[in-house]
Amino acid sequence: MGGGADLVSALPDMYFRVGADEVFLEFQGGRHDLALPPEQFLGRRVRDVMPPAVAGALLDAAARARQTGELQRVEYELPLRGGRQVFEDRVVATAQGDTVHVVRNVTERRLAEESLHEATDLLHAIASVQGEFIAGDPHGVYERMLGLAIQLTRSELGFAGEVVTGPEGAPLLRVHAVTDLAWSEPTRSWLRERAAAGVDFTNLRTLFGAVVTTGATVIANDAASDPRRGGLPPGHPEIGSFLGVPLTAGERLVGAVCLANRIGGYQAPLVDRLGPFFAACASLVEARRAEERRRREAQERAALEKRLAQADRLGSLGTLAAGVAHEINNPLTYVRANLELLGEVLAGLALPPEVAAEVGDALADARTGADRIRHVVQGLQAFVTPRDAGGGPVALPDVVDRAAALVMNELRHRARFEREDAASPPVRGEAGRLVQLVVNLLMNAIQAIPAGQGDAHAIRVTTRAEAGLAVLEVRDTGRGMPPEVLPRVFDPFFTTRDPGAGSGLGLPVCHAIASAHGGDIELESEPGRGTLVRVKLPAAPPEPGEAPAPEPAGGAGRRRRVLVVDDEPLVLATVARLLQPEVEIDGLADAREALSRLEGGARYDAALCDLMMPGLTGMAFHDALAARWPELAARCGFVTGGAFTDEARRFVERWPGRTLEKPFEAGALRALVRRLADG
């Protein structure tokens, strides 16, 4: 028996035998640092020596061993001087009813298992939050991040967000995920609704504010008395312990995770152990920001590409329009002018009333047709390479009034016309082109409303100011447009109307006019709800006072002699008819021949020259006049069919008030020639 006792005493494990009366019968403390002397246990009851929880676990295991006759195992913890220790007790029952206990210290094994379990949880957490990012749910990243942080730290409450710069330059925490911190149902709903976009926490005189302002981890295990605590609203859950972890990318603070109410509080080793998780969270916050920037840049790039494509289409149409306009305007000039001249002649003839009426109607119809052609050409000319819309300040309410007067006959049968001006600023531009823009918008609105329902529909025009811009809106209650056609509404010749009912140039012309004035145009529409078109134009700067222009010197006396140069013979003949007998015309089709006449000694009171001609252009002709006959160059005017080059535009801008666009009115031609000759 002594040999057995020696063997037991040599074991590293603790050994003891307990009788059925729960009294220690034998005790061997084992060979280890925690060995205990037998006299503390022998003859004493287990419940008197061991902590209640440990005694209960040992005695329960002993009872199971007696009942089953099998080996029983139980683990328990003891808080000793060296810290928390974990023991495993193996229990067997003897034939006499005693139980033999072999106890081993398994603290290292248990800590290794827990460390492995925590590492596994940590790796799972990192993979999980990364997976949320890959899934493409920005809000879900923060929700998952916060949920895992609470799980890993066994916290009760928390929130997570990104650090951004506020309007006044100070940092703030934009929270995207939050546990149930709300102290009322309305506040709870408000937080939930705004979590995806972010709720700005701006009070930095708080525990989380200390994280944002210092970029350092904040641990407060007695949060109620911590001087950094900013106070809580009534009804807010109590905060016993607090942990705020900064999320940094490099040296930049990009976010924070704030947690509260962990049993036992928070310690630095816990934060160190979770360092890889919080580092992964920081990387994902930065990656989410980069992804948002990429998406925003992609949207901006797509919008720019759309505008460039639109500009390219308009540019191609502009090249075509320039040539078409020039070719149409030349014959249209002599058609309209000769119709006007015929009207003047017929007015002086004594014709029978019925003949005069019939001929007058025929001339009026012809002029109407010519005017329609002119309007189409003017629409096409809006697509010629955009030119800056010069001119003086133009009041948008006046533009609206002029446009409404032109379409009122059509409008009154389809809708009520409503006007509102909220102190819109003037814009710098060409009043005529702006009137054309509003006329086109009004006609589109009119044609979107069925006839005969004027009381049920309205067209409302609003002019107002907005951030240094003048804004004009035209809203109708017509049929509207489906979403699939909206991307094409500004494409030239695209129309949603029946064949023959529209040219498809109305909105593209408006777009070109708005762009030429440095502005933009937007359209919103919904089937059955109507359409809203919004035009935004830069406001004109204040104009300094200007002295009135002097009246041109009049001159009644000798018959004026005018040199007219145009490569279109019928235009020459028409100009001669309109100006004679008041003016003597010397008409030539080639500018080089005109220079030869001048070299030969011919003298003129004024000159009128087409800008775009083969051989020698009107610009080159003027330069030659300025070099040899500067007095005639000062009295030289120009006509153009609209085929402007960049050089021609700059030339016209250099000599304002001297250019007449084809097709011109007889009165405008006579006034220009008279002004040049009297100049």
C-alpha positions as CSV (number, residue, x, y, z in Angstrom):
1,M,0.0,0.0,0.0
2,G,2.9,2.3,0.7
3,G,4.2,1.7,-2.8
4,G,0.8,2.8,-4.2
5,A,0.8,6.0,-2.1
6,D,4.3,6.8,-3.4
7,L,3.1,6.3,-6.9
8,V,0.1,8.7,-6.4
9,S,2.3,11.3,-4.8
10,A,4.6,11.2,-7.8
11,L,1.7,12.1,-10.2
12,P,1.5,15.7,-11.4
13,D,-2.3,15.5,-11.0
14,M,-4.3,16.2,-7.8
15,Y,-5.8,13.0,-6.3
16,F,-8.4,12.6,-3.6
17,R,-11.1,10.1,-2.3
18,V,-14.4,11.2,-1.0
19,G,-16.8,9.0,1.1
20,A,-20.5,8.6,0.6
21,D,-20.9,11.2,3.4
22,E,-19.1,13.8,1.2
23,V,-16.0,13.8,3.5
24,F,-12.4,13.8,2.1
25,L,-10.9,10.4,3.0
26,E,-7.6,10.8,1.1
27,F,-5.9,13.8,-0.5
28,Q,-2.8,14.3,-2.6
29,G,-2.1,17.8,-3.8
30,G,0.0,16.8,-6.9
31,R,3.4,17.9,-8.1
32,H,2.8,21.4,-9.6
33,D,2.8,25.0,-8.6
34,L,-0.7,24.9,-7.3
35,A,-0.1,21.8,-5.0
36,L,-2.2,22.1,-1.8
37,P,-1.5,20.5,1.6
38,P,-3.6,17.5,2.6
39,E,-4.5,18.8,6.0
40,Q,-6.7,21.5,4.5
41,F,-9.0,18.7,3.2
42,L,-8.8,15.4,5.1
43,G,-11.8,14.8,7.4
44,R,-13.7,17.8,6.1
45,R,-16.8,17.9,4.0
46,V,-16.4,18.9,0.3
47,R,-19.0,21.7,0.7
48,D,-17.1,23.2,3.6
49,V,-13.8,23.4,1.6
50,M,-14.7,24.1,-2.0
51,P,-16.6,27.1,-3.4
52,P,-20.3,26.3,-3.7
53,A,-20.4,26.1,-7.5
54,V,-17.3,23.9,-7.6
55,A,-18.5,21.6,-4.7
56,G,-21.9,21.2,-6.4
57,A,-20.3,20.2,-9.7
58,L,-17.9,17.7,-8.0
59,L,-20.6,16.0,-5.9
60,D,-23.0,15.9,-8.9
61,A,-20.3,14.0,-10.9
62,A,-19.7,11.7,-8.0
63,A,-23.4,10.8,-7.8
64,R,-23.5,10.1,-11.5
65,A,-20.5,7.8,-11.1
66,R,-22.1,5.8,-8.3
67,Q,-25.4,5.6,-10.3
68,T,-23.9,4.5,-13.7
69,G,-20.7,2.9,-12.6
70,E,-18.9,4.8,-15.4
71,L,-16.2,7.4,-15.5
72,Q,-17.5,10.9,-15.2
73,R,-15.8,14.2,-16.2
74,V,-16.4,17.7,-15.1
75,E,-14.6,21.0,-15.6
76,Y,-14.6,23.9,-13.2
77,E,-12.8,27.2,-12.8
78,L,-11.1,28.7,-9.7
79,P,-9.9,32.3,-9.3
80,L,-6.5,31.9,-7.8
81,R,-3.6,34.2,-7.3
82,G,-2.1,33.4,-10.7
83,G,-5.4,34.3,-12.3
84,R,-8.2,32.2,-13.7
85,Q,-7.4,28.5,-13.6
86,V,-9.4,25.7,-15.2
87,F,-9.5,22.1,-13.9
88,E,-10.8,18.8,-15.2
89,D,-12.0,16.2,-12.6
90,R,-12.2,12.5,-13.6
91,V,-14.5,10.6,-11.2
92,V,-15.0,6.8,-10.7
93,A,-16.9,5.0,-7.9
94,T,-15.5,2.2,-5.8
95,A,-17.4,-0.9,-4.5
96,Q,-17.5,0.6,-1.1
97,G,-19.5,3.6,-2.4
98,D,-16.5,6.0,-2.2
99,T,-15.5,8.1,-5.3
100,V,-12.0,8.6,-6.5
101,H,-11.2,12.0,-8.1
102,V,-8.2,12.7,-10.3
103,V,-7.9,16.4,-11.0
104,R,-5.7,18.0,-13.7
105,N,-5.0,21.7,-14.4
106,V,-6.2,22.2,-18.1
107,T,-5.8,26.0,-18.1
108,E,-3.3,26.1,-21.0
109,R,-5.4,23.7,-23.1
110,R,-8.6,25.7,-22.4
111,L,-6.9,29.0,-23.3
112,A,-5.5,27.5,-26.5
113,E,-9.0,26.2,-27.4
114,E,-10.6,29.6,-26.7
115,S,-7.9,31.4,-28.6
116,L,-8.5,29.1,-31.6
117,H,-12.2,29.6,-31.3
118,E,-11.8,33.4,-31.2
119,A,-9.4,33.3,-34.1
120,T,-11.9,31.3,-36.1
121,D,-14.7,33.7,-35.2
122,L,-12.4,36.6,-36.2
123,L,-11.6,35.1,-39.6
124,H,-15.2,34.4,-40.2
125,A,-16.1,38.0,-39.2
126,I,-13.5,39.4,-41.6
127,A,-14.7,37.1,-44.4
128,S,-18.3,37.9,-43.7
129,V,-17.9,41.7,-43.8
130,Q,-15.8,41.5,-47.0
131,G,-18.5,39.3,-48.5
132,E,-21.1,42.0,-47.7
133,F,-19.0,44.5,-49.6
134,I,-18.6,42.1,-52.6
135,A,-22.4,41.7,-52.6
136,G,-22.6,45.4,-53.5
137,D,-24.8,46.6,-50.6
138,P,-23.1,49.8,-49.2
139,H,-25.5,50.0,-46.3
140,G,-25.1,46.3,-45.6
141,V,-21.4,46.7,-45.1
142,Y,-21.9,48.9,-42.1
143,E,-24.8,46.8,-40.7
144,R,-22.6,43.6,-40.9
145,M,-19.6,45.4,-39.5
146,L,-21.5,46.6,-36.5
147,G,-23.3,43.2,-35.9
148,L,-20.0,41.3,-35.9
149,A,-18.3,43.9,-33.6
150,I,-21.1,43.5,-31.1
151,Q,-20.9,39.7,-31.4
152,L,-17.1,39.6,-31.0
153,T,-17.1,41.9,-28.0
154,R,-20.3,40.6,-26.5
155,S,-21.6,44.2,-26.3
156,E,-25.2,45.3,-26.0
157,L,-25.3,48.5,-28.0
158,G,-23.4,50.3,-30.7
159,F,-23.2,52.3,-33.9
160,A,-20.7,52.5,-36.9
161,G,-20.1,55.1,-39.5
162,E,-17.6,57.1,-41.6
163,V,-15.8,60.3,-40.6
164,V,-16.5,63.1,-43.0
165,T,-15.9,66.9,-43.1
166,G,-18.9,68.9,-42.1
167,P,-20.1,72.2,-43.8
168,E,-17.9,74.3,-41.5
169,G,-14.8,72.2,-42.0
170,A,-15.0,70.3,-38.7
171,P,-15.1,66.5,-38.7
172,L,-18.3,64.6,-37.9
173,L,-19.4,61.0,-37.7
174,R,-21.9,60.0,-40.4
175,V,-23.5,56.9,-38.9
176,H,-24.8,54.2,-41.3
177,A,-25.6,51.4,-38.8
178,V,-27.0,51.7,-35.3
179,T,-28.5,49.3,-32.8
180,D,-31.7,50.2,-30.9
181,L,-30.4,53.3,-29.3
182,A,-33.6,55.2,-29.9
183,W,-35.5,56.5,-26.9
184,S,-38.9,56.8,-28.6
185,E,-40.6,55.1,-31.6
186,P,-40.6,58.2,-33.8
187,T,-36.8,58.6,-33.2
188,R,-36.3,54.9,-33.9
189,S,-38.2,55.1,-37.2
190,W,-36.3,58.3,-38.1
191,L,-32.9,56.6,-37.5
192,R,-33.9,53.5,-39.5
193,E,-35.1,55.6,-42.5
194,R,-31.9,57.6,-42.7
195,A,-29.3,55.0,-41.8
196,A,-28.5,54.2,-45.5
197,A,-27.9,57.8,-46.4
198,G,-26.2,58.4,-43.1
199,V,-27.2,60.3,-39.9
200,D,-24.7,63.0,-38.9
201,F,-23.5,62.8,-35.3
202,T,-22.0,66.3,-34.8
203,N,-21.7,66.7,-31.0
204,L,-17.9,66.1,-30.6
205,R,-18.0,66.8,-26.8
206,T,-18.9,63.1,-26.2
207,L,-17.1,59.8,-25.9
208,F,-17.5,59.1,-29.6
209,G,-16.4,62.6,-30.3
210,A,-13.2,61.9,-28.5
211,V,-12.6,59.1,-31.0
212,V,-13.3,61.4,-34.0
213,T,-11.2,64.3,-32.7
214,T,-8.2,62.3,-31.5
215,G,-8.2,59.3,-33.8
216,A,-7.4,57.2,-30.7
217,T,-9.2,54.2,-29.1
218,V,-11.4,55.4,-26.2
219,I,-12.2,53.0,-23.3
220,A,-14.5,54.1,-20.5
221,N,-15.6,51.4,-18.2
222,D,-17.3,53.9,-15.9
223,A,-19.0,55.9,-18.6
224,A,-21.4,57.7,-16.3
225,S,-18.5,59.5,-14.5
226,D,-16.2,59.9,-17.5
227,P,-15.6,63.7,-18.1
228,R,-15.8,63.1,-21.8
229,R,-19.4,62.0,-21.6
230,G,-21.8,64.5,-23.2
231,G,-25.0,63.3,-21.5
232,L,-27.9,61.3,-22.8
233,P,-31.4,62.3,-23.8
234,P,-34.2,61.2,-21.5
235,G,-35.2,57.6,-22.1
236,H,-31.9,56.7,-23.8
237,P,-30.5,53.3,-22.7
238,E,-28.0,53.6,-19.9
239,I,-24.3,53.4,-20.9
240,G,-22.2,51.5,-18.3
241,S,-19.1,50.8,-20.3
242,F,-18.0,52.3,-23.7
243,L,-15.5,51.3,-26.4
244,G,-14.7,53.6,-29.4
245,V,-12.4,52.2,-32.0
246,P,-11.0,54.5,-34.8
247,L,-10.9,53.0,-38.3
248,T,-7.8,54.3,-40.1
249,A,-6.6,53.8,-43.7
250,G,-2.9,54.6,-43.5
251,E,-2.8,57.7,-41.4
252,R,-6.2,58.9,-42.3
253,L,-9.2,58.5,-40.0
254,V,-12.0,57.2,-42.2
255,G,-14.6,55.9,-39.7
256,A,-15.3,54.6,-36.2
257,V,-17.1,51.7,-34.5
258,C,-18.6,52.6,-31.0
259,L,-19.8,49.9,-28.6
260,A,-21.3,49.9,-25.2
261,N,-22.3,47.7,-22.2
262,R,-20.0,44.7,-22.3
263,I,-20.2,42.6,-19.1
264,G,-17.0,43.1,-17.3
265,G,-16.1,46.2,-19.4
266,Y,-13.5,46.6,-22.2
267,Q,-9.8,46.0,-21.9
268,A,-6.9,46.9,-24.2
269,P,-6.0,43.2,-24.9
270,L,-9.5,42.7,-26.3
271,V,-9.0,45.6,-28.7
272,D,-5.6,44.3,-29.7
273,R,-6.9,40.8,-30.4
274,L,-9.6,42.3,-32.6
275,G,-7.1,44.5,-34.4
276,P,-7.3,42.6,-37.7
277,F,-11.1,42.8,-37.8
278,F,-11.1,46.6,-37.3
279,A,-8.3,46.9,-39.9
280,A,-10.5,45.0,-42.3
281,C,-13.4,47.3,-41.5
282,A,-11.3,50.4,-42.1
283,S,-10.2,49.0,-45.5
284,L,-13.8,48.3,-46.4
285,V,-14.9,51.8,-45.4
286,E,-12.2,53.2,-47.7
287,A,-13.1,50.8,-50.5
288,R,-16.7,51.8,-50.2
289,R,-15.7,55.4,-50.5
290,A,-13.6,54.6,-53.6
291,E,-16.5,52.6,-55.1
292,E,-18.9,55.6,-54.5
293,R,-16.4,57.9,-56.2
294,R,-16.0,55.5,-59.1
295,R,-19.8,55.3,-59.5
296,R,-20.2,59.0,-59.3
297,E,-17.4,59.6,-61.8
298,A,-19.0,56.9,-64.1
299,Q,-22.3,58.7,-63.9
300,E,-20.7,62.1,-64.7
301,R,-18.7,60.5,-67.5
302,A,-21.9,58.9,-68.9
303,A,-23.7,62.3,-68.7
304,L,-20.7,64.0,-70.4
305,E,-20.6,61.3,-73.2
306,K,-24.3,61.9,-73.7
307,R,-23.8,65.6,-74.1
308,L,-20.8,65.1,-76.4
309,A,-22.9,62.7,-78.5
310,Q,-25.7,65.3,-78.6
311,A,-23.2,68.0,-79.5
312,D,-21.8,65.7,-82.2
313,R,-25.2,65.1,-83.7
314,L,-26.0,68.8,-83.5
315,G,-22.6,69.6,-85.1
316,S,-23.3,67.3,-88.0
317,L,-26.7,68.8,-88.5
318,G,-25.1,72.2,-88.2
319,T,-22.8,71.5,-91.1
320,L,-25.7,70.3,-93.2
321,A,-27.9,73.1,-92.0
322,A,-25.4,75.8,-93.0
323,G,-25.2,74.6,-96.6
324,V,-29.0,74.0,-96.9
325,A,-29.8,77.4,-95.3
326,H,-27.5,79.2,-97.7
327,E,-28.9,77.5,-100.7
328,I,-32.5,78.1,-99.6
329,N,-32.0,81.7,-98.4
330,N,-30.7,83.0,-101.7
331,P,-33.8,82.0,-103.8
332,L,-36.1,82.8,-100.8
333,T,-34.6,86.3,-100.8
334,Y,-35.8,87.2,-104.2
335,V,-39.1,85.2,-103.9
336,R,-40.1,87.1,-100.7
337,A,-38.7,90.5,-101.9
338,N,-40.5,90.3,-105.2
339,L,-43.7,89.2,-103.6
340,E,-43.4,92.3,-101.4
341,L,-42.6,94.5,-104.4
342,L,-45.6,93.1,-106.3
343,G,-47.8,93.9,-103.3
344,E,-46.6,97.5,-103.4
345,V,-47.2,97.7,-107.2
346,L,-50.7,96.2,-107.0
347,A,-51.6,98.6,-104.2
348,G,-51.1,101.4,-106.7
349,L,-53.1,99.9,-109.5
350,A,-56.8,100.6,-110.1
351,L,-58.0,97.0,-110.4
352,P,-61.6,95.8,-110.2
353,P,-62.4,95.0,-106.6
354,E,-63.0,91.3,-107.2
355,V,-59.7,91.0,-109.1
356,A,-57.8,93.0,-106.5
357,A,-59.2,90.8,-103.7
358,E,-58.3,87.6,-105.6
359,V,-54.8,88.7,-106.5
360,G,-54.3,90.0,-102.9
361,D,-55.3,86.7,-101.5
362,A,-52.9,84.9,-103.8
363,L,-50.0,87.1,-102.8
364,A,-50.9,86.7,-99.1
365,D,-50.9,82.9,-99.5
366,A,-47.5,83.0,-101.4
367,R,-46.0,85.2,-98.6
368,T,-47.4,82.8,-96.0
369,G,-45.7,79.9,-97.7
370,A,-42.4,81.8,-98.0
371,D,-42.6,82.8,-94.4
372,R,-43.0,79.1,-93.4
373,I,-39.9,78.2,-95.4
374,R,-38.1,81.1,-93.7
375,H,-39.1,79.8,-90.3
376,V,-37.9,76.3,-91.1
377,V,-34.6,77.7,-92.3
378,Q,-34.2,79.8,-89.2
379,G,-34.8,76.7,-87.1
380,L,-32.0,74.9,-89.1
381,Q,-29.7,77.9,-88.6
382,A,-29.9,77.4,-84.9
383,F,-27.8,74.2,-85.4
384,V,-25.0,76.0,-87.2
385,T,-21.8,76.1,-85.0
386,P,-23.1,77.9,-81.9
387,R,-22.3,81.5,-81.6
388,D,-22.3,83.5,-78.5
389,A,-25.7,85.2,-78.1
390,G,-24.7,88.8,-77.9
391,G,-27.0,91.7,-77.5
392,G,-28.3,93.7,-74.6
393,P,-30.2,92.6,-71.5
394,V,-33.4,90.8,-72.3
395,A,-36.3,90.5,-69.8
396,L,-37.7,87.0,-69.8
397,P,-41.3,88.2,-68.9
398,D,-41.2,90.4,-72.1
399,V,-40.0,87.4,-74.1
400,V,-42.9,85.3,-72.7
401,D,-45.5,88.0,-73.5
402,R,-44.2,88.3,-77.1
403,A,-44.2,84.6,-77.6
404,A,-47.6,84.1,-76.0
405,A,-49.1,86.8,-78.3
406,L,-47.9,84.8,-81.4
407,V,-49.5,81.5,-80.3
408,M,-52.5,82.8,-78.4
409,N,-55.0,82.0,-81.2
410,E,-54.0,78.3,-81.0
411,L,-53.6,78.2,-77.3
412,R,-56.9,79.6,-76.2
413,H,-58.8,76.7,-77.8
414,R,-56.9,74.1,-75.9
415,A,-55.9,75.3,-72.4
416,R,-55.9,78.2,-69.9
417,F,-52.8,80.3,-70.1
418,E,-51.2,81.0,-66.7
419,R,-48.2,83.3,-66.0
420,E,-46.0,83.8,-63.0
421,D,-42.9,85.9,-62.7
422,A,-40.9,85.7,-59.4
423,A,-38.4,88.5,-60.0
424,S,-36.5,86.8,-62.7
425,P,-33.3,88.6,-63.7
426,P,-32.6,89.8,-67.3
427,V,-30.4,87.7,-69.5
428,R,-27.9,88.8,-72.2
429,G,-28.9,87.5,-75.5
430,E,-30.9,88.0,-78.7
431,A,-34.5,88.7,-77.9
432,G,-35.7,87.2,-81.3
433,R,-34.0,83.9,-80.7
434,L,-35.4,83.7,-77.2
435,V,-38.9,84.4,-78.4
436,Q,-38.4,81.6,-80.9
437,L,-37.4,79.3,-78.1
438,V,-40.5,80.1,-76.0
439,V,-42.8,79.9,-79.1
440,N,-41.4,76.4,-79.8
441,L,-42.0,75.3,-76.2
442,L,-45.5,76.7,-76.2
443,M,-46.4,75.1,-79.5
444,N,-45.1,71.7,-78.1
445,A,-47.4,72.2,-75.0
446,I,-50.3,73.2,-77.2
447,Q,-50.0,70.2,-79.5
448,A,-49.8,67.9,-76.5
449,I,-53.3,68.9,-75.5
450,P,-56.4,67.8,-77.4
451,A,-58.5,70.6,-78.9
452,G,-61.8,71.6,-77.4
453,Q,-60.9,70.9,-73.7
454,G,-59.7,74.4,-72.8
455,D,-61.3,74.4,-69.4
456,A,-59.8,71.0,-68.4
457,H,-56.1,71.9,-69.2
458,A,-53.6,74.6,-68.4
459,I,-50.3,75.8,-69.8
460,R,-48.3,77.6,-67.1
461,V,-45.2,79.6,-67.8
462,T,-43.0,80.6,-64.8
463,T,-40.0,82.8,-64.7
464,R,-37.8,83.1,-61.6
465,A,-34.3,83.5,-60.3
466,E,-32.2,80.6,-59.0
467,A,-28.5,80.8,-57.9
468,G,-27.4,83.4,-60.3
469,L,-29.5,82.0,-63.2
470,A,-32.7,83.1,-64.8
471,V,-35.1,80.1,-65.0
472,L,-38.0,79.7,-67.4
473,E,-40.4,76.8,-67.0
474,V,-43.2,75.7,-69.3
475,R,-45.6,73.2,-67.8
476,D,-48.6,71.6,-69.5
477,T,-51.3,69.1,-68.5
478,G,-51.2,67.3,-71.8
479,R,-50.7,63.6,-72.6
480,G,-47.0,63.5,-71.5
481,M,-44.3,61.1,-72.9
482,P,-43.3,57.6,-71.9
483,P,-39.8,57.2,-70.3
484,E,-38.4,55.3,-73.3
485,V,-38.6,58.4,-75.6
486,L,-37.2,61.0,-73.1
487,P,-33.5,60.3,-74.0
488,R,-34.3,61.2,-77.6
489,V,-36.4,64.3,-77.3
490,F,-33.5,66.6,-78.2
491,D,-32.4,64.6,-81.2
492,P,-33.0,66.4,-84.5
493,F,-36.0,65.2,-86.5
494,F,-37.2,62.9,-83.7
495,T,-40.9,63.3,-83.1
496,T,-43.7,61.5,-81.3
497,R,-46.4,63.0,-83.4
498,D,-48.1,61.4,-86.4
499,P,-46.2,61.6,-89.8
500,G,-46.5,65.1,-91.2
501,A,-47.6,66.6,-87.9
502,G,-44.2,67.7,-86.7
503,S,-40.7,68.4,-88.1
504,G,-38.9,67.1,-85.0
505,L,-36.9,70.3,-84.8
506,G,-38.8,72.2,-82.1
507,L,-36.9,70.9,-79.0
508,P,-33.6,70.5,-80.7
509,V,-33.8,74.2,-81.8
510,C,-34.6,75.1,-78.2
511,H,-31.6,73.2,-77.0
512,A,-29.4,74.9,-79.6
513,I,-30.7,78.4,-78.6
514,A,-30.3,77.7,-74.9
515,S,-26.7,76.4,-75.4
516,A,-25.9,79.5,-77.6
517,H,-26.9,81.7,-74.6
518,G,-24.7,79.7,-72.3
519,G,-27.6,77.9,-70.7
520,D,-29.2,74.4,-70.5
521,I,-32.6,72.8,-70.9
522,E,-34.2,70.0,-69.0
523,L,-37.4,68.0,-69.6
524,E,-39.6,66.0,-67.2
525,S,-42.6,64.1,-68.4
526,E,-45.0,61.4,-67.4
527,P,-47.8,59.8,-69.5
528,G,-51.2,61.2,-68.6
529,R,-49.6,63.8,-66.2
530,G,-48.1,66.3,-68.7
531,T,-44.6,67.7,-69.4
532,L,-42.4,70.3,-67.7
533,V,-39.6,71.9,-69.7
534,R,-37.0,74.0,-67.7
535,V,-34.6,76.4,-69.3
536,K,-31.8,77.9,-67.2
537,L,-29.9,80.9,-68.6
538,P,-27.0,82.9,-67.0
539,A,-28.3,86.2,-65.6
540,A,-27.0,89.3,-67.4
541,P,-24.5,91.4,-65.4
542,P,-25.7,95.0,-64.5
543,E,-25.4,97.4,-67.4
544,P,-23.7,100.7,-67.0
545,G,-25.7,103.7,-68.2
546,E,-25.2,104.4,-71.9
547,A,-25.5,107.6,-73.8
548,P,-28.2,107.5,-76.6
549,A,-26.8,106.8,-80.0
550,P,-26.7,109.8,-82.3
551,E,-29.2,110.0,-85.1
552,P,-27.7,109.2,-88.5
553,A,-27.2,112.3,-90.7
554,G,-30.0,112.6,-93.1
555,G,-29.4,113.6,-96.7
556,A,-31.9,114.6,-99.3
557,G,-30.1,115.6,-102.5
558,R,-28.5,113.8,-105.4
559,R,-29.3,110.2,-106.2
560,R,-27.1,107.8,-104.3
561,R,-24.8,105.4,-106.2
562,V,-24.4,102.0,-104.5
563,L,-22.1,99.0,-105.4
564,V,-23.8,95.7,-104.9
565,V,-21.8,92.4,-105.1
566,D,-23.5,89.0,-104.9
567,D,-22.8,85.8,-106.8
568,E,-26.6,85.1,-107.2
569,P,-27.9,87.1,-110.3
570,L,-31.5,87.0,-109.1
571,V,-30.5,88.5,-105.8
572,L,-28.8,91.3,-107.6
573,A,-31.8,91.9,-109.8
574,T,-34.1,91.9,-106.7
575,V,-32.0,94.3,-104.8
576,A,-32.0,96.7,-107.8
577,R,-35.8,96.5,-108.0
578,L,-36.3,97.2,-104.3
579,L,-33.8,100.2,-104.2
580,Q,-34.6,101.9,-107.5
581,P,-35.4,104.7,-108.4
582,E,-34.2,106.1,-105.0
583,V,-30.7,104.6,-105.5
584,E,-28.6,103.9,-108.6
585,I,-27.3,100.3,-108.4
586,D,-24.1,98.9,-109.9
587,G,-24.6,95.2,-109.5
588,L,-21.7,92.7,-110.0
589,A,-21.4,89.0,-109.4
590,D,-17.7,88.9,-108.6
591,A,-15.9,90.9,-106.0
592,R,-12.7,90.9,-108.1
593,E,-14.6,92.7,-110.9
594,A,-15.8,95.2,-108.3
595,L,-12.2,96.0,-107.3
596,S,-11.3,96.4,-111.0
597,R,-14.1,99.0,-111.4
598,L,-12.8,100.9,-108.4
599,E,-9.2,100.7,-109.8
600,G,-10.7,102.2,-113.0
601,G,-12.0,105.3,-111.1
602,A,-15.6,104.3,-110.3
603,R,-16.9,105.9,-107.1
604,Y,-19.8,104.9,-104.9
605,D,-21.7,106.3,-101.9
606,A,-22.0,102.9,-100.3
607,A,-21.3,99.2,-100.9
608,L,-23.3,96.0,-100.2
609,C,-21.5,92.7,-100.5
610,D,-22.4,89.0,-99.9
611,L,-20.2,87.6,-97.2
612,M,-19.7,84.1,-98.6
613,M,-18.9,84.0,-102.3
614,P,-16.6,81.9,-104.5
615,G,-13.4,83.5,-105.5
616,L,-13.1,86.5,-103.3
617,T,-15.2,86.5,-100.1
618,G,-17.0,89.6,-98.8
619,M,-14.5,89.7,-95.9
620,A,-11.5,89.8,-98.3
621,F,-13.3,92.4,-100.4
622,H,-13.7,94.6,-97.3
623,D,-10.0,94.2,-96.4
624,A,-9.1,95.3,-99.9
625,L,-11.4,98.4,-99.6
626,A,-9.9,99.3,-96.2
627,A,-6.4,99.2,-97.7
628,R,-7.2,101.3,-100.8
629,W,-10.5,103.0,-100.3
630,P,-11.0,103.3,-96.5
631,E,-13.9,105.8,-96.9
632,L,-15.9,103.2,-98.9
633,A,-14.9,100.4,-96.4
634,A,-16.5,102.5,-93.7
635,R,-19.8,102.6,-95.7
636,C,-19.8,98.9,-96.7
637,G,-22.5,96.6,-95.5
638,F,-23.0,92.8,-95.9
639,V,-25.7,90.3,-96.6
640,T,-25.5,86.6,-95.8
641,G,-27.4,83.4,-96.4
642,G,-26.3,82.1,-93.1
643,A,-23.3,79.9,-94.0
644,F,-21.1,81.3,-91.2
645,T,-17.6,80.1,-90.6
646,D,-15.7,81.0,-87.4
647,E,-13.9,83.6,-89.4
648,A,-17.1,85.1,-90.7
649,R,-18.7,85.2,-87.2
650,R,-15.7,87.1,-85.9
651,F,-15.8,89.5,-88.8
652,V,-19.5,90.2,-88.3
653,E,-18.9,90.8,-84.6
654,R,-16.2,93.3,-85.4
655,W,-18.5,95.3,-87.6
656,P,-21.9,95.3,-85.7
657,G,-25.0,96.7,-87.3
658,R,-23.8,96.3,-90.9
659,T,-25.0,92.8,-91.7
660,L,-28.4,91.8,-93.1
661,E,-29.5,88.2,-93.1
662,K,-31.3,86.7,-96.0
663,P,-34.2,86.6,-96.7
664,F,-34.5,90.2,-95.7
665,E,-37.5,92.6,-95.7
666,A,-37.6,95.4,-98.3
667,G,-37.8,98.0,-95.5
668,A,-34.8,96.6,-93.7
669,L,-32.7,96.6,-96.9
670,R,-33.6,100.2,-97.7
671,A,-32.9,101.4,-94.2
672,L,-29.4,99.8,-94.2
673,V,-28.5,101.2,-97.5
674,R,-29.7,104.7,-96.6
675,R,-27.8,104.5,-93.3
676,L,-24.6,103.4,-95.1
677,A,-24.9,106.0,-97.8
678,D,-25.6,108.8,-95.3
679,G,-22.9,107.5,-92.9
